[in-house]
Amino acid sequence: MRAPSVAEIAAGDVLLAVEGVSLAFGGVKAVSDVSFDIRKGEIRAIIGPNGAGKTSMLNVINGFYHPQAGRITFKGKTRRAMRPHAAAAGGIARTFQNVALFKSMTTLDNIMAGRSLKMHKSFFWQIFRHGPALSEEIEHRKTAEEIIDFLEIEHIRRIPVGKLPYGLQKRVELGRALAMEPDLLLLDEPMAGMNLEEKEDMSRYILSMNNYYGTTIALIEHDMGVVMDLSDRVVVLDYGRKIADGTPDEVKKNKAVIDAYLGVAH
C-alpha cells in the first residue's frame, strides 16, 4: 500500500478535530483553548517541552480526562467527553509513556488481549472455549500471529512479557494496540528509553503500520529527528497552548517554536 502524499493528506478527510479544548487541575491549566485536527492516513506529531500538555491532550482524546471547555469530533460525531472503553470501542487505541502490559502473560496473550473488543460470542462460550467461541478465538489468533510476524517477534511469542527487555516490551505494546484495528492510534513517547537501534526499528514499524495497515497515527515524541522524519504534520504546545501547527519544515523554522523548544533543547 502506497503512503499518501502531503498533497493528498492536505486534501484528505478529517478523522478527528479538537476544537477549543481546555483542561485544568485546580488552578493549573494543563491545556488552554487548543484546536487542531488529525486527517485520515497521516502521521500527526504533538511536540513541546516537558509540561506542555501533550499527554493531557492524548488523555482528553481517548476519554481518560474530561475537558472543562471545547469539544472533540471523531468520525463525524461530536462530544465533550468520552469514557476510555467507549473510545476504544469506537476505534481509538493507545500506548503509554510507561509500558502497560500484563507482565505475567505471554507476548501472544497480550496481543490477543487487544482482540477482546472484536470478540462477540457470549461469556459462557468463552469460558469453555467450545463451539462458536472456539472458532472465533482461532480466527482472532490468526490475526494476532500475523501481527507477531509483522513486528518480527516470533521468537518471544511464548515468553511472559515481564521477562523481556524494555525495547521488546514496547514492541509488544504496539502489537496489542494494532490488534484492536484502530482508526486512530495514539502513541505516547514510543521511543522513550530506547537506544539508537531500537529507535530505528520502532520508526520502521510505525511507518509500516501507516503504509501497510493504513493506520492514522498521532504521536508524542521528544526525539526531533524522529518527529521530522516520520510526521506529515506537527502541532506544537507550550504551557498548554498551541504555538505552531504545520509541516515539519514549517514548524522547525517557526521562531516561537525555536524560542520555546527547539532552540533550548537543541
Summary of the structure (lengths in Angstrom):
residues: 266
radius of gyration: 18.9
end to end distance: 35.3
largest distance: 62.9
contacts: 863
relative contact order: 0.18
helix: 44%
strand: 24%
